[in-house]
Amino acid sequence: MQLHRHREAVAYLDRRGVRSSELIEHLRIGYAPGGCLRSWLTQLGYPFHALRQAGLVTTAGYDIFGALPHRRALAWVARAIC
């Protein structure tokens, strides 16, 4: 998990009151720096059309979270791709 390598992600969780490494691990909270989600999921074998169908990438192929206004986290979101 690369969460601990990104201070901004750890600081965000801290501000939200999530400080326990056990909880973070149990909930499998992660972090994908901008532009990495699509490439990571395609490396895992998920086809582009499945990422589009799940709403994770734009039609141009960009990570949907990077396309959000001001690139701010707007909510706690989890998606399972099965």
NORFEN-V744892 format. One record per pair of residues at least 4 apart in sequence whose ideal C-beta (glycine too) atoms are under 8 Angstrom apart, sorted by the first residue. I is the first residue (numbers start at 1). J is the second residue. Records with the same first field share a line. If there is no record, write none. Layout:
# NORFEN-V744892
I: J  J
This chain:
# NORFEN-V744892
1: 25  30
2: 6  30  31  33
3: 9  10  24  29  30  31
4: 10
6: 10  31  33
7: 11
8: 12
9: 13  31
10: 14
11: 15
12: 16  73
13: 18  19  24  29
14: 18  19
18: 23  24  29
20: 24
21: 25
22: 26
23: 27
24: 29
32: 36  37  40  63  65
34: 63  65  66  71
35: 39  62  63  66
36: 40  63
37: 41  56  57  63  65
38: 42  48  51  56  57  61  62  63
39: 43
40: 44
41: 46  51  56  81
42: 46  47  48  51
46: 50  51  81
47: 51
48: 52  57  61
49: 53
50: 54  81
51: 56  57  81
52: 56  57  59
54: 79  81
55: 64  79
56: 63  64  79  81
57: 61  62  63  64
58: 62  63  64  67
62: 66  67
63: 67
64: 68
65: 71
66: 71
68: 72  74
